[in-house]
Amino acid sequence: MVDRWRSLVRVFGFFVLASTVSGLGAPPCRAADHSSRPDRAVSAPHNTAGTKAAATGALSGKRVFISAGHGYIDYPTVEWKTQRGNNFGLVEDFIHAEAVDQYLIRYLRNAGADVVTLREADLTADMVIVDDGDGTASPDNGTYVESGDVALFAPSGQAGFANFQAPYGSTTDPFRDTGGSARIINVAATESASATWTPNLPARGFYSVYVSYPGDSTNRAADAHYVVSHTGGQTHIRVDQERDGWTWVFLGRFHFNAGLDSVSGSVSLVNDSSDTAGDTVAADAVR
């Protein structure tokens, strides 16, 4: 298996940063495997509690950064096109991404790795982003609502994501350059406040779920408690907010119904934490 793995990496030229391993876990699940099972959620490796446990294996505790490489390129004076043509029924620009997105990433996660992708791996065409700044002003897109002790909430004082700003310029950081902000919630030993993002989804199906939060980790909790409510129930995920700020952090892939449904189609950030008093969790955007 290891020899096959090394051959795959060598043939397709993937850029993978990880320790040498002795096994790769179970084969990846094809998307069709879950098409008739909306109760099954594909969770992220750092899921430490709840209805779906994280996969464990030879890569548990390892972080892997991976780029699928190639793909369409925007030629400003021509069109979106590939660099390479069709050879023997294959387009090299596509086969890298297909092998990485549909097989390699799933192998890595099944082996317990925390995988960070440099481009979107989900084949779902639809996307909805809900930001803390949206509030309830755009229900056709989604809502952001705060619950519990209002005294525990405050502005973060840091740059954050701002919705409805795309397309971005080549030098624009969507998390720091668009005038957005974020909220913080003081943590407590037991839940006393929460923030909930509810997207208005265009279609029923599986969606990859990501969250963002500011990059300044001062007094930030290492066990931020996210709850994903989906058609199969709830999945509880702990995220270390002391790292990975100002980007999209993958929570998992879950099944949702179409429309606006906070009961089975939302993401909540809850303020219960084992961290010391005075720490906070940050609420920015959910994609």
PAKOLGU-16978 format. One record per residue (C-alpha): residue number from 1; x, y, z; residue in one letter. Coordinates in Angstrom, 1 decimal, decimal comma, m for minus. Example, Ala and Ser with C-alpha at 12.3 -4.5 7.8 and 13.67 -1.06 7.14 Angstrom:
% PAKOLGU-16978
<atom><n>1</n><u>12,3</u><v>m4,5</v><w>7,8</w><res>A</res></atom>
<atom><n>2</n><u>13,7</u><v>m1,1</v><w>7,1</w><res>S</res></atom>
% end
This chain:
% PAKOLGU-16978
<atom><n>1</n><u>0,0</u><v>0,0</v><w>0,0</w><res>M</res></atom>
<atom><n>2</n><u>2,8</u><v>2,4</v><w>0,9</w><res>V</res></atom>
<atom><n>3</n><u>4,6</u><v>1,7</v><w>m2,4</w><res>D</res></atom>
<atom><n>4</n><u>1,3</u><v>2,4</v><w>m4,3</w><res>R</res></atom>
<atom><n>5</n><u>0,8</u><v>5,6</v><w>m2,4</w><res>W</res></atom>
<atom><n>6</n><u>4,3</u><v>6,8</v><w>m3,2</w><res>R</res></atom>
<atom><n>7</n><u>3,8</u><v>6,0</v><w>m6,9</w><res>S</res></atom>
<atom><n>8</n><u>0,5</u><v>7,9</v><w>m6,9</w><res>L</res></atom>
<atom><n>9</n><u>2,2</u><v>11,0</v><w>m5,5</w><res>V</res></atom>
<atom><n>10</n><u>5,1</u><v>10,6</v><w>m7,9</w><res>R</res></atom>
<atom><n>11</n><u>3,0</u><v>10,1</v><w>m11,0</w><res>V</res></atom>
<atom><n>12</n><u>0,5</u><v>13,0</v><w>m10,4</w><res>F</res></atom>
<atom><n>13</n><u>3,0</u><v>15,4</v><w>m8,9</w><res>G</res></atom>
<atom><n>14</n><u>1,0</u><v>16,4</v><w>m5,9</w><res>F</res></atom>
<atom><n>15</n><u>2,6</u><v>18,7</v><w>m3,3</w><res>F</res></atom>
<atom><n>16</n><u>2,0</u><v>17,0</v><w>0,0</w><res>V</res></atom>
<atom><n>17</n><u>3,7</u><v>18,0</v><w>3,4</w><res>L</res></atom>
<atom><n>18</n><u>3,4</u><v>15,1</v><w>5,9</w><res>A</res></atom>
<atom><n>19</n><u>5,4</u><v>12,6</v><w>7,8</w><res>S</res></atom>
<atom><n>20</n><u>6,2</u><v>9,2</v><w>6,3</w><res>T</res></atom>
<atom><n>21</n><u>3,5</u><v>6,8</v><w>7,3</w><res>V</res></atom>
<atom><n>22</n><u>3,1</u><v>3,0</v><w>7,3</w><res>S</res></atom>
<atom><n>23</n><u>m0,5</u><v>2,9</v><w>6,4</w><res>G</res></atom>
<atom><n>24</n><u>m3,2</u><v>5,0</v><w>4,7</w><res>L</res></atom>
<atom><n>25</n><u>m6,4</u><v>3,8</v><w>6,4</w><res>G</res></atom>
<atom><n>26</n><u>m9,6</u><v>2,7</v><w>4,5</w><res>A</res></atom>
<atom><n>27</n><u>m10,3</u><v>3,5</v><w>0,9</w><res>P</res></atom>
<atom><n>28</n><u>m12,1</u><v>6,8</v><w>0,3</w><res>P</res></atom>
<atom><n>29</n><u>m15,8</u><v>7,0</v><w>0,1</w><res>C</res></atom>
<atom><n>30</n><u>m17,3</u><v>8,0</v><w>m3,2</w><res>R</res></atom>
<atom><n>31</n><u>m19,9</u><v>10,7</v><w>m3,1</w><res>A</res></atom>
<atom><n>32</n><u>m22,5</u><v>8,2</v><w>m4,2</w><res>A</res></atom>
<atom><n>33</n><u>m22,0</u><v>6,2</v><w>m1,1</w><res>D</res></atom>
<atom><n>34</n><u>m23,9</u><v>8,7</v><w>1,0</w><res>H</res></atom>
<atom><n>35</n><u>m26,5</u><v>9,8</v><w>m1,6</w><res>S</res></atom>
<atom><n>36</n><u>m29,3</u><v>7,8</v><w>0,0</w><res>S</res></atom>
<atom><n>37</n><u>m28,0</u><v>8,3</v><w>3,6</w><res>R</res></atom>
<atom><n>38</n><u>m28,7</u><v>11,8</v><w>4,8</w><res>P</res></atom>
<atom><n>39</n><u>m28,0</u><v>10,7</v><w>8,3</w><res>D</res></atom>
<atom><n>40</n><u>m24,3</u><v>10,2</v><w>7,6</w><res>R</res></atom>
<atom><n>41</n><u>m22,0</u><v>13,1</v><w>8,0</w><res>A</res></atom>
<atom><n>42</n><u>m18,4</u><v>13,2</v><w>6,8</w><res>V</res></atom>
<atom><n>43</n><u>m16,7</u><v>15,0</v><w>9,6</w><res>S</res></atom>
<atom><n>44</n><u>m13,4</u><v>16,8</v><w>9,9</w><res>A</res></atom>
<atom><n>45</n><u>m10,4</u><v>15,2</v><w>11,6</w><res>P</res></atom>
<atom><n>46</n><u>m10,4</u><v>17,6</v><w>14,5</w><res>H</res></atom>
<atom><n>47</n><u>m14,0</u><v>16,6</v><w>15,5</w><res>N</res></atom>
<atom><n>48</n><u>m13,4</u><v>15,7</v><w>19,1</w><res>T</res></atom>
<atom><n>49</n><u>m17,0</u><v>15,2</v><w>20,4</w><res>A</res></atom>
<atom><n>50</n><u>m20,5</u><v>14,6</v><w>19,3</w><res>G</res></atom>
<atom><n>51</n><u>m22,4</u><v>12,2</v><w>17,0</w><res>T</res></atom>
<atom><n>52</n><u>m19,5</u><v>11,5</v><w>14,6</w><res>K</res></atom>
<atom><n>53</n><u>m16,0</u><v>10,8</v><w>15,9</w><res>A</res></atom>
<atom><n>54</n><u>m12,9</u><v>11,8</v><w>14,0</w><res>A</res></atom>
<atom><n>55</n><u>m11,2</u><v>9,2</v><w>11,9</w><res>A</res></atom>
<atom><n>56</n><u>m8,0</u><v>7,8</v><w>13,5</w><res>T</res></atom>
<atom><n>57</n><u>m5,1</u><v>6,1</v><w>11,8</w><res>G</res></atom>
<atom><n>58</n><u>m1,4</u><v>6,5</v><w>10,8</w><res>A</res></atom>
<atom><n>59</n><u>m1,9</u><v>10,2</v><w>10,2</w><res>L</res></atom>
<atom><n>60</n><u>m3,7</u><v>11,1</v><w>13,4</w><res>S</res></atom>
<atom><n>61</n><u>m2,3</u><v>14,4</v><w>14,8</w><res>G</res></atom>
<atom><n>62</n><u>m0,7</u><v>15,3</v><w>11,4</w><res>K</res></atom>
<atom><n>63</n><u>m1,5</u><v>18,3</v><w>9,3</w><res>R</res></atom>
<atom><n>64</n><u>m1,3</u><v>18,0</v><w>5,5</w><res>V</res></atom>
<atom><n>65</n><u>m1,3</u><v>21,0</v><w>3,2</w><res>F</res></atom>
<atom><n>66</n><u>m2,2</u><v>20,0</v><w>m0,4</w><res>I</res></atom>
<atom><n>67</n><u>m2,6</u><v>21,7</v><w>m3,7</w><res>S</res></atom>
<atom><n>68</n><u>m4,4</u><v>19,9</v><w>m6,6</w><res>A</res></atom>
<atom><n>69</n><u>m2,5</u><v>21,9</v><w>m9,1</w><res>G</res></atom>
<atom><n>70</n><u>m3,5</u><v>23,0</v><w>m12,6</w><res>H</res></atom>
<atom><n>71</n><u>m7,1</u><v>23,7</v><w>m13,7</w><res>G</res></atom>
<atom><n>72</n><u>m8,7</u><v>26,5</v><w>m15,7</w><res>Y</res></atom>
<atom><n>73</n><u>m6,8</u><v>29,7</v><w>m16,1</w><res>I</res></atom>
<atom><n>74</n><u>m8,2</u><v>33,2</v><w>m16,8</w><res>D</res></atom>
<atom><n>75</n><u>m6,6</u><v>34,5</v><w>m20,0</w><res>Y</res></atom>
<atom><n>76</n><u>m7,9</u><v>38,1</v><w>m19,8</w><res>P</res></atom>
<atom><n>77</n><u>m7,7</u><v>38,7</v><w>m23,6</w><res>T</res></atom>
<atom><n>78</n><u>m9,1</u><v>35,2</v><w>m24,5</w><res>V</res></atom>
<atom><n>79</n><u>m11,2</u><v>33,2</v><w>m22,1</w><res>E</res></atom>
<atom><n>80</n><u>m11,1</u><v>30,7</v><w>m19,2</w><res>W</res></atom>
<atom><n>81</n><u>m9,3</u><v>27,7</v><w>m20,6</w><res>K</res></atom>
<atom><n>82</n><u>m6,8</u><v>25,0</v><w>m19,8</w><res>T</res></atom>
<atom><n>83</n><u>m3,1</u><v>25,2</v><w>m20,6</w><res>Q</res></atom>
<atom><n>84</n><u>m3,1</u><v>21,7</v><w>m22,1</w><res>R</res></atom>
<atom><n>85</n><u>m5,2</u><v>20,0</v><w>m24,6</w><res>G</res></atom>
<atom><n>86</n><u>m6,9</u><v>16,5</v><w>m24,8</w><res>N</res></atom>
<atom><n>87</n><u>m4,3</u><v>13,7</v><w>m24,9</w><res>N</res></atom>
<atom><n>88</n><u>m5,5</u><v>10,1</v><w>m25,1</w><res>F</res></atom>
<atom><n>89</n><u>m8,9</u><v>11,1</v><w>m23,8</w><res>G</res></atom>
<atom><n>90</n><u>m7,4</u><v>13,0</v><w>m20,8</w><res>L</res></atom>
<atom><n>91</n><u>m6,8</u><v>16,6</v><w>m20,0</w><res>V</res></atom>
<atom><n>92</n><u>m3,8</u><v>16,9</v><w>m17,6</w><res>E</res></atom>
<atom><n>93</n><u>m5,1</u><v>20,1</v><w>m16,1</w><res>D</res></atom>
<atom><n>94</n><u>m8,2</u><v>18,3</v><w>m14,8</w><res>F</res></atom>
<atom><n>95</n><u>m6,9</u><v>14,8</v><w>m13,8</w><res>I</res></atom>
<atom><n>96</n><u>m4,7</u><v>16,2</v><w>m11,0</w><res>H</res></atom>
<atom><n>97</n><u>m7,6</u><v>17,9</v><w>m9,4</w><res>A</res></atom>
<atom><n>98</n><u>m9,9</u><v>14,9</v><w>m9,9</w><res>E</res></atom>
<atom><n>99</n><u>m7,5</u><v>12,5</v><w>m8,3</w><res>A</res></atom>
<atom><n>100</n><u>m6,7</u><v>14,8</v><w>m5,4</w><res>V</res></atom>
<atom><n>101</n><u>m10,3</u><v>15,9</v><w>m4,7</w><res>D</res></atom>
<atom><n>102</n><u>m12,1</u><v>12,6</v><w>m5,2</w><res>Q</res></atom>
<atom><n>103</n><u>m9,5</u><v>10,2</v><w>m3,8</w><res>Y</res></atom>
<atom><n>104</n><u>m6,3</u><v>11,5</v><w>m2,2</w><res>L</res></atom>
<atom><n>105</n><u>m7,9</u><v>13,9</v><w>0,3</w><res>I</res></atom>
<atom><n>106</n><u>m10,4</u><v>11,3</v><w>1,4</w><res>R</res></atom>
<atom><n>107</n><u>m7,6</u><v>8,7</v><w>1,9</w><res>Y</res></atom>
<atom><n>108</n><u>m5,7</u><v>11,3</v><w>4,0</w><res>L</res></atom>
<atom><n>109</n><u>m8,8</u><v>12,1</v><w>6,2</w><res>R</res></atom>
<atom><n>110</n><u>m9,7</u><v>8,5</v><w>6,6</w><res>N</res></atom>
<atom><n>111</n><u>m6,1</u><v>8,0</v><w>7,9</w><res>A</res></atom>
<atom><n>112</n><u>m6,8</u><v>10,7</v><w>10,5</w><res>G</res></atom>
<atom><n>113</n><u>m5,0</u><v>13,7</v><w>8,9</w><res>A</res></atom>
<atom><n>114</n><u>m6,1</u><v>17,3</v><w>9,2</w><res>D</res></atom>
<atom><n>115</n><u>m6,1</u><v>18,3</v><w>5,6</w><res>V</res></atom>
<atom><n>116</n><u>m5,8</u><v>21,9</v><w>4,4</w><res>V</res></atom>
<atom><n>117</n><u>m6,6</u><v>22,4</v><w>0,8</w><res>T</res></atom>
<atom><n>118</n><u>m5,4</u><v>25,3</v><w>m1,3</w><res>L</res></atom>
<atom><n>119</n><u>m8,5</u><v>25,1</v><w>m3,5</w><res>R</res></atom>
<atom><n>120</n><u>m12,1</u><v>24,0</v><w>m3,0</w><res>E</res></atom>
<atom><n>121</n><u>m12,4</u><v>20,2</v><w>m3,2</w><res>A</res></atom>
<atom><n>122</n><u>m16,2</u><v>19,9</v><w>m2,9</w><res>D</res></atom>
<atom><n>123</n><u>m17,9</u><v>19,2</v><w>m6,3</w><res>L</res></atom>
<atom><n>124</n><u>m21,1</u><v>20,8</v><w>m5,1</w><res>T</res></atom>
<atom><n>125</n><u>m21,7</u><v>23,8</v><w>m7,4</w><res>A</res></atom>
<atom><n>126</n><u>m23,8</u><v>25,8</v><w>m4,9</w><res>D</res></atom>
<atom><n>127</n><u>m22,3</u><v>28,0</v><w>m2,1</w><res>M</res></atom>
<atom><n>128</n><u>m23,7</u><v>30,2</v><w>0,6</w><res>V</res></atom>
<atom><n>129</n><u>m21,7</u><v>32,5</v><w>2,9</w><res>I</res></atom>
<atom><n>130</n><u>m23,3</u><v>34,0</v><w>6,0</w><res>V</res></atom>
<atom><n>131</n><u>m21,3</u><v>36,6</v><w>8,0</w><res>D</res></atom>
<atom><n>132</n><u>m21,7</u><v>38,1</v><w>11,5</w><res>D</res></atom>
<atom><n>133</n><u>m22,3</u><v>41,5</v><w>9,9</w><res>G</res></atom>
<atom><n>134</n><u>m25,3</u><v>40,2</v><w>8,0</w><res>D</res></atom>
<atom><n>135</n><u>m27,6</u><v>39,9</v><w>11,0</w><res>G</res></atom>
<atom><n>136</n><u>m31,1</u><v>39,2</v><w>9,8</w><res>T</res></atom>
<atom><n>137</n><u>m31,1</u><v>41,8</v><w>7,0</w><res>A</res></atom>
<atom><n>138</n><u>m30,6</u><v>39,3</v><w>4,2</w><res>S</res></atom>
<atom><n>139</n><u>m32,9</u><v>36,2</v><w>4,8</w><res>P</res></atom>
<atom><n>140</n><u>m32,7</u><v>35,3</v><w>1,1</w><res>D</res></atom>
<atom><n>141</n><u>m29,1</u><v>34,5</v><w>1,7</w><res>N</res></atom>
<atom><n>142</n><u>m29,1</u><v>33,6</v><w>5,4</w><res>G</res></atom>
<atom><n>143</n><u>m29,1</u><v>34,9</v><w>9,0</w><res>T</res></atom>
<atom><n>144</n><u>m26,8</u><v>35,5</v><w>11,9</w><res>Y</res></atom>
<atom><n>145</n><u>m28,3</u><v>35,5</v><w>15,4</w><res>V</res></atom>
<atom><n>146</n><u>m26,8</u><v>35,9</v><w>18,9</w><res>E</res></atom>
<atom><n>147</n><u>m28,4</u><v>34,2</v><w>21,9</w><res>S</res></atom>
<atom><n>148</n><u>m27,9</u><v>34,1</v><w>25,6</w><res>G</res></atom>
<atom><n>149</n><u>m26,3</u><v>36,7</v><w>27,9</w><res>D</res></atom>
<atom><n>150</n><u>m25,8</u><v>39,8</v><w>25,8</w><res>V</res></atom>
<atom><n>151</n><u>m23,0</u><v>41,1</v><w>28,1</w><res>A</res></atom>
<atom><n>152</n><u>m20,8</u><v>38,2</v><w>27,0</w><res>L</res></atom>
<atom><n>153</n><u>m20,7</u><v>39,5</v><w>23,4</w><res>F</res></atom>
<atom><n>154</n><u>m18,4</u><v>42,3</v><w>22,1</w><res>A</res></atom>
<atom><n>155</n><u>m16,8</u><v>43,5</v><w>18,8</w><res>P</res></atom>
<atom><n>156</n><u>m13,5</u><v>41,8</v><w>18,3</w><res>S</res></atom>
<atom><n>157</n><u>m11,7</u><v>45,0</v><w>17,3</w><res>G</res></atom>
<atom><n>158</n><u>m10,0</u><v>43,0</v><w>14,5</w><res>Q</res></atom>
<atom><n>159</n><u>m10,5</u><v>42,8</v><w>10,7</w><res>A</res></atom>
<atom><n>160</n><u>m12,8</u><v>40,1</v><w>9,5</w><res>G</res></atom>
<atom><n>161</n><u>m14,7</u><v>38,8</v><w>6,5</w><res>F</res></atom>
<atom><n>162</n><u>m17,3</u><v>41,0</v><w>4,9</w><res>A</res></atom>
<atom><n>163</n><u>m20,1</u><v>39,4</v><w>2,8</w><res>N</res></atom>
<atom><n>164</n><u>m21,1</u><v>40,3</v><w>m0,8</w><res>F</res></atom>
<atom><n>165</n><u>m17,8</u><v>41,7</v><w>m1,8</w><res>Q</res></atom>
<atom><n>166</n><u>m16,8</u><v>39,2</v><w>m4,5</w><res>A</res></atom>
<atom><n>167</n><u>m15,2</u><v>39,1</v><w>m7,1</w><res>P</res></atom>
<atom><n>168</n><u>m12,0</u><v>40,1</v><w>m5,4</w><res>Y</res></atom>
<atom><n>169</n><u>m9,0</u><v>41,7</v><w>m6,9</w><res>G</res></atom>
<atom><n>170</n><u>m5,7</u><v>39,7</v><w>m7,2</w><res>S</res></atom>
<atom><n>171</n><u>m4,2</u><v>41,5</v><w>m4,2</w><res>T</res></atom>
<atom><n>172</n><u>m7,3</u><v>41,6</v><w>m2,0</w><res>T</res></atom>
<atom><n>173</n><u>m7,5</u><v>39,5</v><w>1,2</w><res>D</res></atom>
<atom><n>174</n><u>m11,2</u><v>38,8</v><w>1,7</w><res>P</res></atom>
<atom><n>175</n><u>m10,6</u><v>38,5</v><w>5,5</w><res>F</res></atom>
<atom><n>176</n><u>m8,7</u><v>41,7</v><w>6,1</w><res>R</res></atom>
<atom><n>177</n><u>m9,1</u><v>44,1</v><w>3,2</w><res>D</res></atom>
<atom><n>178</n><u>m12,9</u><v>44,4</v><w>2,8</w><res>T</res></atom>
<atom><n>179</n><u>m13,9</u><v>46,4</v><w>5,8</w><res>G</res></atom>
<atom><n>180</n><u>m15,3</u><v>43,4</v><w>7,7</w><res>G</res></atom>
<atom><n>181</n><u>m15,2</u><v>42,7</v><w>11,4</w><res>S</res></atom>
<atom><n>182</n><u>m16,0</u><v>39,9</v><w>13,8</w><res>A</res></atom>
<atom><n>183</n><u>m17,6</u><v>39,3</v><w>17,2</w><res>R</res></atom>
<atom><n>184</n><u>m16,2</u><v>37,7</v><w>20,3</w><res>I</res></atom>
<atom><n>185</n><u>m17,9</u><v>35,8</v><w>23,1</w><res>I</res></atom>
<atom><n>186</n><u>m16,4</u><v>35,4</v><w>26,6</w><res>N</res></atom>
<atom><n>187</n><u>m16,1</u><v>31,7</v><w>27,4</w><res>V</res></atom>
<atom><n>188</n><u>m17,6</u><v>30,0</v><w>30,5</w><res>A</res></atom>
<atom><n>189</n><u>m17,4</u><v>26,5</v><w>32,0</w><res>A</res></atom>
<atom><n>190</n><u>m21,0</u><v>25,8</v><w>30,8</w><res>T</res></atom>
<atom><n>191</n><u>m22,9</u><v>27,2</v><w>27,9</w><res>E</res></atom>
<atom><n>192</n><u>m24,4</u><v>30,6</v><w>28,5</w><res>S</res></atom>
<atom><n>193</n><u>m24,2</u><v>32,3</v><w>25,0</w><res>A</res></atom>
<atom><n>194</n><u>m24,1</u><v>31,2</v><w>21,4</w><res>S</res></atom>
<atom><n>195</n><u>m24,0</u><v>32,6</v><w>17,8</w><res>A</res></atom>
<atom><n>196</n><u>m25,9</u><v>30,9</v><w>15,0</w><res>T</res></atom>
<atom><n>197</n><u>m25,4</u><v>31,1</v><w>11,3</w><res>W</res></atom>
<atom><n>198</n><u>m28,3</u><v>29,8</v><w>9,2</w><res>T</res></atom>
<atom><n>199</n><u>m27,8</u><v>29,7</v><w>5,4</w><res>P</res></atom>
<atom><n>200</n><u>m30,7</u><v>29,8</v><w>2,9</w><res>N</res></atom>
<atom><n>201</n><u>m29,6</u><v>26,8</v><w>0,8</w><res>L</res></atom>
<atom><n>202</n><u>m30,7</u><v>26,6</v><w>m2,8</w><res>P</res></atom>
<atom><n>203</n><u>m30,9</u><v>22,8</v><w>m3,0</w><res>A</res></atom>
<atom><n>204</n><u>m31,0</u><v>19,7</v><w>m0,8</w><res>R</res></atom>
<atom><n>205</n><u>m27,7</u><v>17,8</v><w>m0,7</w><res>G</res></atom>
<atom><n>206</n><u>m24,3</u><v>17,5</v><w>0,8</w><res>F</res></atom>
<atom><n>207</n><u>m22,2</u><v>20,6</v><w>1,5</w><res>Y</res></atom>
<atom><n>208</n><u>m18,7</u><v>21,1</v><w>2,9</w><res>S</res></atom>
<atom><n>209</n><u>m18,9</u><v>23,5</v><w>5,9</w><res>V</res></atom>
<atom><n>210</n><u>m16,2</u><v>26,0</v><w>6,8</w><res>Y</res></atom>
<atom><n>211</n><u>m15,8</u><v>28,7</v><w>9,4</w><res>V</res></atom>
<atom><n>212</n><u>m13,5</u><v>31,8</v><w>9,7</w><res>S</res></atom>
<atom><n>213</n><u>m12,3</u><v>33,9</v><w>12,7</w><res>Y</res></atom>
<atom><n>214</n><u>m9,7</u><v>36,6</v><w>13,1</w><res>P</res></atom>
<atom><n>215</n><u>m6,0</u><v>35,7</v><w>13,2</w><res>G</res></atom>
<atom><n>216</n><u>m5,0</u><v>37,4</v><w>16,4</w><res>D</res></atom>
<atom><n>217</n><u>m5,0</u><v>34,5</v><w>18,9</w><res>S</res></atom>
<atom><n>218</n><u>m4,5</u><v>36,6</v><w>22,0</w><res>T</res></atom>
<atom><n>219</n><u>m6,8</u><v>35,2</v><w>24,8</w><res>N</res></atom>
<atom><n>220</n><u>m8,5</u><v>32,9</v><w>22,2</w><res>R</res></atom>
<atom><n>221</n><u>m9,8</u><v>29,5</v><w>23,3</w><res>A</res></atom>
<atom><n>222</n><u>m8,1</u><v>26,4</v><w>22,0</w><res>A</res></atom>
<atom><n>223</n><u>m11,4</u><v>24,4</v><w>22,1</w><res>D</res></atom>
<atom><n>224</n><u>m14,0</u><v>26,6</v><w>20,4</w><res>A</res></atom>
<atom><n>225</n><u>m17,2</u><v>24,6</v><w>20,3</w><res>H</res></atom>
<atom><n>226</n><u>m19,0</u><v>24,5</v><w>17,0</w><res>Y</res></atom>
<atom><n>227</n><u>m22,3</u><v>22,6</v><w>16,5</w><res>V</res></atom>
<atom><n>228</n><u>m23,4</u><v>21,7</v><w>13,0</w><res>V</res></atom>
<atom><n>229</n><u>m27,1</u><v>20,9</v><w>12,8</w><res>S</res></atom>
<atom><n>230</n><u>m27,9</u><v>18,8</v><w>9,7</w><res>H</res></atom>
<atom><n>231</n><u>m30,6</u><v>16,3</v><w>8,6</w><res>T</res></atom>
<atom><n>232</n><u>m28,8</u><v>13,5</v><w>10,5</w><res>G</res></atom>
<atom><n>233</n><u>m28,8</u><v>15,3</v><w>13,8</w><res>G</res></atom>
<atom><n>234</n><u>m26,0</u><v>17,4</v><w>15,4</w><res>Q</res></atom>
<atom><n>235</n><u>m22,2</u><v>17,1</v><w>15,1</w><res>T</res></atom>
<atom><n>236</n><u>m20,1</u><v>18,8</v><w>17,8</w><res>H</res></atom>
<atom><n>237</n><u>m16,6</u><v>19,9</v><w>16,7</w><res>I</res></atom>
<atom><n>238</n><u>m13,8</u><v>21,6</v><w>18,8</w><res>R</res></atom>
<atom><n>239</n><u>m11,6</u><v>24,0</v><w>16,9</w><res>V</res></atom>
<atom><n>240</n><u>m8,3</u><v>25,5</v><w>18,1</w><res>D</res></atom>
<atom><n>241</n><u>m8,8</u><v>29,2</v><w>17,5</w><res>Q</res></atom>
<atom><n>242</n><u>m5,3</u><v>30,0</v><w>18,6</w><res>E</res></atom>
<atom><n>243</n><u>m4,2</u><v>29,2</v><w>15,0</w><res>R</res></atom>
<atom><n>244</n><u>m5,5</u><v>29,2</v><w>11,4</w><res>D</res></atom>
<atom><n>245</n><u>m7,2</u><v>32,6</v><w>11,6</w><res>G</res></atom>
<atom><n>246</n><u>m8,2</u><v>34,7</v><w>8,6</w><res>W</res></atom>
<atom><n>247</n><u>m8,9</u><v>31,7</v><w>6,4</w><res>T</res></atom>
<atom><n>248</n><u>m11,6</u><v>29,0</v><w>5,9</w><res>W</res></atom>
<atom><n>249</n><u>m11,3</u><v>26,2</v><w>8,4</w><res>V</res></atom>
<atom><n>250</n><u>m13,0</u><v>22,9</v><w>7,4</w><res>F</res></atom>
<atom><n>251</n><u>m15,5</u><v>21,4</v><w>9,8</w><res>L</res></atom>
<atom><n>252</n><u>m16,8</u><v>18,6</v><w>7,7</w><res>G</res></atom>
<atom><n>253</n><u>m19,3</u><v>17,6</v><w>5,0</w><res>R</res></atom>
<atom><n>254</n><u>m22,9</u><v>17,3</v><w>5,9</w><res>F</res></atom>
<atom><n>255</n><u>m26,4</u><v>16,8</v><w>4,4</w><res>H</res></atom>
<atom><n>256</n><u>m28,9</u><v>19,7</v><w>4,5</w><res>F</res></atom>
<atom><n>257</n><u>m32,3</u><v>20,4</v><w>3,1</w><res>N</res></atom>
<atom><n>258</n><u>m33,0</u><v>23,3</v><w>0,9</w><res>A</res></atom>
<atom><n>259</n><u>m34,2</u><v>26,6</v><w>2,4</w><res>G</res></atom>
<atom><n>260</n><u>m33,7</u><v>28,4</v><w>5,8</w><res>L</res></atom>
<atom><n>261</n><u>m33,9</u><v>25,9</v><w>8,6</w><res>D</res></atom>
<atom><n>262</n><u>m32,0</u><v>26,6</v><w>11,9</w><res>S</res></atom>
<atom><n>263</n><u>m33,0</u><v>23,2</v><w>13,3</w><res>V</res></atom>
<atom><n>264</n><u>m31,4</u><v>21,0</v><w>10,7</w><res>S</res></atom>
<atom><n>265</n><u>m29,4</u><v>23,5</v><w>8,6</w><res>G</res></atom>
<atom><n>266</n><u>m27,2</u><v>25,7</v><w>10,7</w><res>S</res></atom>
<atom><n>267</n><u>m23,9</u><v>26,2</v><w>12,5</w><res>V</res></atom>
<atom><n>268</n><u>m23,6</u><v>27,5</v><w>16,0</w><res>S</res></atom>
<atom><n>269</n><u>m20,6</u><v>28,6</v><w>18,1</w><res>L</res></atom>
<atom><n>270</n><u>m21,2</u><v>27,9</v><w>21,8</w><res>V</res></atom>
<atom><n>271</n><u>m19,1</u><v>29,6</v><w>24,5</w><res>N</res></atom>
<atom><n>272</n><u>m18,5</u><v>26,6</v><w>26,8</w><res>D</res></atom>
<atom><n>273</n><u>m14,8</u><v>26,0</v><w>27,1</w><res>S</res></atom>
<atom><n>274</n><u>m12,2</u><v>24,4</v><w>29,4</w><res>S</res></atom>
<atom><n>275</n><u>m9,9</u><v>27,4</v><w>28,9</w><res>D</res></atom>
<atom><n>276</n><u>m9,2</u><v>30,0</v><w>31,6</w><res>T</res></atom>
<atom><n>277</n><u>m11,6</u><v>32,8</v><w>32,4</w><res>A</res></atom>
<atom><n>278</n><u>m11,0</u><v>35,8</v><w>30,3</w><res>G</res></atom>
<atom><n>279</n><u>m10,5</u><v>33,9</v><w>27,1</w><res>D</res></atom>
<atom><n>280</n><u>m12,9</u><v>34,3</v><w>24,2</w><res>T</res></atom>
<atom><n>281</n><u>m14,2</u><v>32,5</v><w>21,1</w><res>V</res></atom>
<atom><n>282</n><u>m14,5</u><v>34,5</v><w>17,8</w><res>A</res></atom>
<atom><n>283</n><u>m17,5</u><v>34,5</v><w>15,5</w><res>A</res></atom>
<atom><n>284</n><u>m16,9</u><v>35,7</v><w>11,9</w><res>D</res></atom>
<atom><n>285</n><u>m18,3</u><v>33,9</v><w>8,9</w><res>A</res></atom>
<atom><n>286</n><u>m19,6</u><v>30,5</v><w>7,8</w><res>V</res></atom>
<atom><n>287</n><u>m19,4</u><v>29,1</v><w>4,3</w><res>R</res></atom>
% end
